[in-house]
């Protein structure tokens, strides 16, 4: 994303090589690849990388794309009218997010050593007045960030680049660190139904090549353990009485209202990242009565499969998969959100009897 922050770019190339060469030889990697769809994007800003004439640990024009734009300030923002002129790279990633369902992702950066989690921006509803912008899934994000930091060689120590304590346990809420408008991790979580954290992996943004092997050793286990977390929580299908998939059904855990309600794909599939515990899962088909099921979610990351819980709407018999219906904006406006969080409760206000098709697949992104 930032062309002059090169460690992440190299780590992802090492990750690809490690996954491919370990398959069928390492039982853990083999199980991981057999049960997880993984997408890797080594670079989002190739022009910025090529623009770095003199590598520097702290700053260069390679941070920006060819048009001089910072891509991590370029996404639509949920809290502010950031009026960003969407860049081609940003638009390509937004399209990618829309056409897959990335359940879990990580955005790799440099310039510090910390795992930062959403929200990066916020308002009084999310707690920004107290200096911490809290999402409905704050507990999951803390777990994800700690999973990385504690499996990293030193991130969990929480030291800043001057070796003084800075980040407790090597993690931080993004807003608590510094406010950021138009960031990718907030966009991905709010609009993409994907839990993303930002990984700052090196104090020096563009270190010498002879240090890359050590960076790989420091991050190898953390990357694999983080990917496994896509199998937290619950997944399943929503179908009608004939077993046909129902796309665009809202499926969310009670007490965790997403401002853009999380919805099923064209196969009727849904995925919710949740920590082990007891939850009420609410499935709503627009225009019909909701179904609520109480589930006990174990930690299934070691089994590489989230708990499965399906929902069948016996009163629904329309062949959703065969009917062409107009697309709708599913109670998720493009204008700033979270002004009044309670107004956006996922299943509280069923929308009209039309269903949009959303393409979704279980994936880890980046």
URDA-V21635 format. One record per residue. N is the residue number from 1. PSI is psi in radians with two decimals (none if undefined). OMEGA is omega in radians with two decimals (none if undefined). Layout:
N;PSI;OMEGA / N;PSI;OMEGA
This chain:
1;-0.78;3.00 / 2;2.01;-2.97 / 3;-0.40;-3.12 / 4;0.03;3.11 / 5;1.54;-2.80 / 6;-0.25;-3.05 / 7;-0.78;-3.13 / 8;-0.69;3.11 / 9;-0.81;-3.14 / 10;-0.68;3.14 / 11;-0.67;-3.12 / 12;-0.58;3.03 / 13;-0.71;3.06 / 14;-0.69;-3.14 / 15;-0.80;3.11 / 16;-0.84;-3.13 / 17;-0.74;-3.12 / 18;-0.76;-3.14 / 19;-0.78;-3.08 / 20;-0.77;-3.08 / 21;-0.36;-3.14 / 22;-0.30;-3.10 / 23;2.32;-3.12 / 24;-0.14;3.08 / 25;-0.70;3.13 / 26;2.04;-3.06 / 27;-0.59;3.13 / 28;-0.83;3.13 / 29;-0.65;3.12 / 30;-0.81;3.09 / 31;-0.72;3.14 / 32;-0.83;-3.11 / 33;-0.50;3.11 / 34;-0.34;-3.03 / 35;0.11;-3.05 / 36;2.33;3.03 / 37;2.08;-3.01 / 38;2.19;3.03 / 39;2.41;3.14 / 40;2.22;3.06 / 41;1.69;-3.06 / 42;-0.53;3.14 / 43;2.36;3.06 / 44;-0.23;-3.05 / 45;1.20;-3.12 / 46;-0.58;3.12 / 47;-0.70;3.12 / 48;-0.71;3.12 / 49;-0.77;-3.12 / 50;-0.40;-3.10 / 51;-0.24;-3.12 / 52;1.85;-3.14 / 53;-0.69;3.14 / 54;1.84;-3.13 / 55;2.41;-3.10 / 56;2.48;-3.13 / 57;-0.37;-2.93 / 58;-0.73;-3.05 / 59;2.50;2.94 / 60;2.95;3.13 / 61;-0.18;3.10 / 62;-0.17;3.05 / 63;-0.59;-3.00 / 64;2.85;3.08 / 65;-3.05;-3.06 / 66;-0.48;3.13 / 67;0.11;3.11 / 68;0.42;-3.11 / 69;2.46;3.04 / 70;1.96;-3.04 / 71;-0.37;3.10 / 72;0.31;2.94 / 73;0.28;-2.89 / 74;-0.09;3.14 / 75;2.68;3.00 / 76;2.41;-3.09 / 77;2.45;-3.08 / 78;-0.21;-3.00 / 79;-0.37;-3.07 / 80;2.67;2.95 / 81;1.49;-3.07 / 82;-0.15;3.02 / 83;0.67;-3.13 / 84;2.42;2.98 / 85;1.77;-2.99 / 86;2.16;-3.11 / 87;2.76;-3.14 / 88;-0.69;3.14 / 89;-0.75;3.13 / 90;-0.79;-3.12 / 91;-0.67;3.12 / 92;-0.73;3.13 / 93;-0.69;3.10 / 94;-0.75;3.11 / 95;-0.69;3.12 / 96;-0.78;3.13 / 97;-0.68;-3.13 / 98;-0.56;-3.02 / 99;-0.03;3.00 / 100;2.98;2.87 / 101;1.81;3.09 / 102;1.93;-3.05 / 103;-0.61;-3.10 / 104;2.45;3.13 / 105;2.88;3.04 / 106;2.42;-3.12 / 107;2.01;-2.96 / 108;2.27;-3.11 / 109;-3.13;3.05 / 110;2.90;-3.13 / 111;-0.11;3.10 / 112;-3.12;3.09 / 113;1.62;-3.05 / 114;2.67;3.00 / 115;2.01;-3.06 / 116;2.44;-3.05 / 117;2.78;-3.05 / 118;2.59;0.16 / 119;2.58;2.98 / 120;-0.48;3.10 / 121;3.09;-3.13 / 122;-3.03;3.07 / 123;-2.94;-3.05 / 124;-0.53;3.14 / 125;-0.64;-3.12 / 126;0.01;3.07 / 127;0.25;-3.07 / 128;-0.42;3.11 / 129;-0.41;3.09 / 130;0.08;3.07 / 131;0.27;3.13 / 132;2.06;-3.09 / 133;1.81;-2.92 / 134;2.23;3.07 / 135;2.88;3.08 / 136;-0.35;-3.11 / 137;0.66;-3.07 / 138;-0.68;-3.13 / 139;-0.67;3.12 / 140;-0.75;-3.13 / 141;-0.70;3.09 / 142;-0.75;3.10 / 143;-0.79;-3.13 / 144;-0.78;-3.13 / 145;-0.74;3.12 / 146;-0.59;3.08 / 147;-0.75;3.13 / 148;-0.85;-3.01 / 149;-0.67;-3.09 / 150;-0.28;3.05 / 151;-0.08;3.04 / 152;2.66;-3.07 / 153;-0.61;-3.05 / 154;-0.13;-3.06 / 155;-0.66;-3.08 / 156;-0.29;3.13 / 157;-0.35;3.02 / 158;0.37;-3.09 / 159;2.47;3.01 / 160;3.12;-3.10 / 161;-0.15;3.03 / 162;0.23;3.11 / 163;0.28;3.03 / 164;2.55;3.12 / 165;2.26;-3.10 / 166;-0.76;-3.07 / 167;1.92;3.13 / 168;2.16;3.14 / 169;0.23;3.07 / 170;0.38;3.14 / 171;2.83;3.06 / 172;2.53;2.88 / 173;2.34;-3.06 / 174;-0.81;-3.11 / 175;-0.62;3.13 / 176;-0.54;3.12 / 177;-1.06;3.00 / 178;2.57;-3.10 / 179;2.41;-3.10 / 180;2.20;3.11 / 181;2.44;3.07 / 182;0.44;-3.13 / 183;2.74;-3.08 / 184;-0.64;-3.03 / 185;-0.65;3.07 / 186;-0.73;3.12 / 187;-0.80;-3.07 / 188;-0.71;3.14 / 189;-0.73;-3.05 / 190;-0.86;-3.06 / 191;-0.42;-3.03 / 192;-0.02;-3.12 / 193;0.55;-3.05 / 194;2.28;3.12 / 195;1.93;-3.12 / 196;2.44;2.96 / 197;2.79;3.11 / 198;2.20;-3.12 / 199;1.98;3.02 / 200;2.02;-2.86 / 201;-0.08;-3.12 / 202;2.41;3.07 / 203;-0.71;3.08 / 204;2.12;-3.07 / 205;-0.62;-3.08 / 206;1.34;-3.06 / 207;2.90;3.07 / 208;2.63;-3.07 / 209;-0.53;-3.08 / 210;-0.09;3.09 / 211;-0.15;-3.02 / 212;-0.65;3.14 / 213;-0.70;3.12 / 214;-0.68;3.07 / 215;-0.70;3.11 / 216;-0.77;3.12 / 217;-0.67;-3.13 / 218;-0.53;-2.99 / 219;-0.21;-3.00 / 220;-0.95;-3.10 / 221;-0.71;-3.11 / 222;-0.72;3.13 / 223;-0.79;-3.12 / 224;-0.79;-3.14 / 225;-0.62;3.10 / 226;-0.77;3.13 / 227;-0.66;-3.14 / 228;-0.46;-3.04 / 229;-0.16;3.06 / 230;-0.31;-3.12 / 231;0.24;2.95 / 232;2.73;2.89 / 233;-2.43;-2.96 / 234;2.57;3.07 / 235;2.91;3.11 / 236;-2.91;-3.12 / 237;2.63;3.03 / 238;2.14;-3.06 / 239;2.86;3.04 / 240;-3.05;-3.04 / 241;-0.29;3.12 / 242;0.10;3.14 / 243;0.12;3.11 / 244;2.45;3.12 / 245;2.49;3.08 / 246;1.88;3.10 / 247;2.74;3.03 / 248;0.24;3.01 / 249;2.49;3.10 / 250;2.23;3.06 / 251;2.02;-3.11 / 252;2.75;3.06 / 253;2.36;3.13 / 254;2.44;-3.13 / 255;-0.01;3.14 / 256;1.14;-3.10 / 257;2.05;3.05 / 258;2.46;-3.09 / 259;-0.57;2.92 / 260;1.78;-3.05 / 261;2.39;-3.14 / 262;2.27;-2.95 / 263;2.82;3.14 / 264;2.78;3.10 / 265;-2.96;-3.09 / 266;-0.26;3.08 / 267;0.10;-3.12 / 268;0.28;-3.06 / 269;2.56;3.04 / 270;2.77;3.12 / 271;2.21;3.11 / 272;2.11;3.06 / 273;2.10;-3.13 / 274;2.53;3.07 / 275;2.77;3.09 / 276;2.42;-3.12 / 277;-3.05;-3.14 / 278;2.27;-3.09 / 279;2.67;2.93 / 280;2.06;-3.13 / 281;2.17;-3.05 / 282;2.09;3.07 / 283;2.27;-3.11 / 284;2.16;2.97 / 285;2.14;-3.09 / 286;2.19;3.12 / 287;-0.03;-3.12 / 288;2.84;-3.13 / 289;2.44;-3.14 / 290;2.74;2.99 / 291;2.24;3.13 / 292;2.25;3.09 / 293;2.40;3.06 / 294;2.21;-3.10 / 295;2.54;3.03 / 296;1.92;-3.04 / 297;2.10;3.06 / 298;3.08;3.01 / 299;1.78;-3.08 / 300;0.23;-3.10 / 301;-0.60;3.12 / 302;-0.36;3.12 / 303;-0.08;3.11 / 304;0.65;3.09 / 305;2.11;3.06 / 306;2.81;3.05 / 307;2.42;3.13 / 308;2.24;3.09 / 309;1.95;-3.13 / 310;2.82;3.07 / 311;2.29;3.12 / 312;2.14;3.13 / 313;1.71;-3.04 / 314;-0.43;-3.12 / 315;-0.11;-3.13 / 316;2.21;-3.13 / 317;0.11;3.14 / 318;2.44;3.08 / 319;1.35;-3.03 / 320;-0.62;-3.07 / 321;-0.25;-3.07 / 322;-0.19;-3.07 / 323;2.28;3.08 / 324;2.01;-3.10 / 325;2.59;3.14 / 326;2.54;3.10 / 327;2.59;3.12 / 328;2.74;2.97 / 329;1.93;-2.93 / 330;1.40;3.10 / 331;0.72;-3.12 / 332;1.45;-3.08 / 333;2.77;3.13 / 334;-0.21;3.10 / 335;2.90;-3.10 / 336;2.43;-3.04 / 337;-3.08;3.07 / 338;0.43;3.05 / 339;-0.76;3.04 / 340;1.66;-2.97 / 341;-0.68;-3.05 / 342;-0.37;-3.13 / 343;-0.25;-3.06 / 344;0.36;3.13 / 345;2.31;-2.91 / 346;-0.89;-2.99 / 347;0.13;-3.04 / 348;-0.56;-3.06 / 349;1.52;3.12 / 350;2.45;-3.12 / 351;3.03;-3.08 / 352;3.05;-2.97 / 353;0.53;3.09 / 354;2.58;-3.07 / 355;2.31;3.06 / 356;2.61;3.08 / 357;2.27;3.12 / 358;2.20;-3.13 / 359;2.22;-3.07 / 360;2.34;3.06 / 361;2.56;3.08 / 362;2.02;-3.04 / 363;2.67;2.85 / 364;2.34;-3.04 / 365;2.33;3.01 / 366;none;none
